[in-house]
Amino acid sequence: MRKSFLLILLLLCWSGLQAATFERPDAELRNVLSKAVNSADSFEDRFDAEVWLLDMSSRLKKRVPDHTKRLRLLKQVHYEANRAKLAPELVLSVIQIESNFDRWAISRVGARGLMQIMPFWLKEIGKPNDDLFTPNTNLRFGCTILRHYLDKEKGDLVRGLARYNGSLGSKRYSNKVLNALSDKWFQR
């Protein structure tokens, strides 16, 4: 059994999948995530909201064709990103790379939803009945985890993104997210 597990882990690493999605949480991250899940502000001004939502909505239209769903998702992304002190456009870039905006996405290693969160997090913070396919929950977890890793890497975006993805030491994932950010989501 142990040999089978090690072989699977080796194959996942070799195939380019991000093996650190298996990384068990440390106590610090567990506490940060637990606080984020239990707390819940976003646009400071109506004009800013309208401009941002209109701009991002036009960019997201091909991936999320339903206008109502698209606006709801953008509001949720903006809220959770701001709560975690992240740029909403960065979060949109991560979602694009992780799930291509498919809230029902499941990776080969079991990560779920928009930001591809591993289910063990639910038990780790005492929320086993939460649903990672629910955008609010998934975004809360994903933004909190990303913020934690950026803080851990002292703001280094490349290293923080790689840590989020489980590929610390490689720039491949970080470059994908940063390319998506500059090509699609960066506000011009």
Beta strands, then each sheet from edge to edge (+ up, - down):
end
